[in-house]
């Protein structure tokens, strides 16, 4: 009763708090996917360039990232902090181990140890398209024996004694393990840590590195280049598209688009001032469309939610938008993502608001999740965790000491300082400037409201 009274008193003191009330169900407004305009047979510089940048935008990121990330070698950060910027919208719910998988020449053996911890496995191409993984995901408590998966691609020959056990659709892909730190409210960080460390490729265990080694801000570099030197950015996309060692074979439509752009652009070094200006305008307008498509993809409560992540088919604008804001995110079968930059009135979220914000799940209204739900705050441009004095970046279903209100609802307080009378478990620290928050639902329950997007 003491906690109930304290919570009610706190609510009265925060009378001017803006309530971000998230119901148990979500209504996604209909949105038409704005496809790039036809390029008129490659004669229109602006339309061709817009189409080209939108279609191949993800390749700029992965090509730059994979120049640094070691191939066939699992790595992961020792911790998550605001220093981490290698991938946007990182979260502190799981331990990461990832590697580009290159089987162009030889097979690659991935050793997955037995563990009681739960984990998911994500297999993607360099566009971020998700493929069925031959290495299965596993719920906590489920027993799977130590297993080595010998991976091969279309152009692989076996280089060792072990027979091939799994065929990959491409010779170059991205493999990501996410290992749950908590399961059913139980802290399994020790088990998750041991599992991540023991994961191995070709006999080499995961290298857990200082977070400082993951600090290259690829999103901010892309945003800045498009704003200040779009010609150089387009040239770098050209290089990525042409790199057959990592880029999947182009479809006939992609090949025509690439050829049309190359005929107009050359290598970008011999463009006259007027033509150069057209390419610059086109690149910036395409980038603006990528950002706008994401920020305007909202429901009635201003939450951004995509259900086609990793399964875009021809929706290249959505694919580019997710690369910008949620690269390497999971398909809806594994996780759902709800992102918001404004409050219920449409005003931008701002940590300088005197009393902060409160997000309340109604009684029985927390998202159905077989793994967890969590809420993370991010900076507005880099989409990185927000620095704070207690190094706390998430409030989740598994957060120890999370307190429910007297009526069974759950409130999360988002502010610079911990509100009086509010449990620290229920507080998500932010800074004194603009921010955004992302709600994750990991382990989407089949036929649930989240799974049905209702």
C-alpha angles and dihedrals in degrees: 000000000000090000091047092053092046092052093049092049091050091053091054092050089051092053093141094049113127108235118223098196113191114190123211090254129054127212111204112204116226113264127187113223107238103220118198114268119261111273093224095237093314095298097110111077096194098046093042093049093047090051092045096050093045094048097045100031094110090056092063089060100044094042091053093043094048092052085068105029112084113242120239092008123107116224135172139174118262088227142352119252139144087277090072109095104139089106125021123246096019114180136209097222097093143029113246133220118169143161141172105247114219114185097157092120111012138019119264122221117213115193115205113189127214113264142162089222121100122238143167128221122213124194117190142164122231092273091057094252108152122229131189107273119230086209105073126226115238137210120227113273095021112124119232120165126235104284136182115207113202106207127202136172136206092284102036130119123193113261099181145040096269117094119236111267101177134031117213118209091229136031093233122043143145121250120196129182118196111191118196115238091199133032126187089346093306119124105237098166092122092052092044091050093050091048094049092049093050095050106108143184117207089346096308114118124223114288109223106204136188112275089240088074089064096052102105104120100218094171093052091046091053093046092048095046093051090050098044107022111015093162091061090047092053090049090053091051088052090055091049093049091050094049101101091179090076110006114088117242109282119247116237089260092049091047092053091048092049092048092047092051094045091051090054100038105033104186092321095250100103102046119133119231096261095045091045089053091053092054090047093050091047094050093049094046091050090050090049089052091051091054095041092050089057099042093046096047091097139142127224090283094049095254116143112224131167122190097186100064110148091004102071101137102180096351094106093157091059089047092053091046093053090048088056096048110017110018116182092013120156131255118263090259089066105029142359123213126204116185128185134184099173137048128245091281093052095253115137115261108254127181091210090071102121097234101026124218138292126212113199129193109204120236108297089003104113110120117272106247132162090203110023147296121231142178122216130182121221141189113256102244109023093036090221129143114282116251113242138165097252097043092237115151106163145041111199146166087262097048107129112244097016104166125216121211121249092265093051096258120131122225127195116198117213114195146115094260131031108264115241112264094015119119113243088233089065095048124094109193120220134173130249096271142062116313142162134213133218125205114206126196109195118191098028107214111233114251091009121133089258092051091048092043094235 
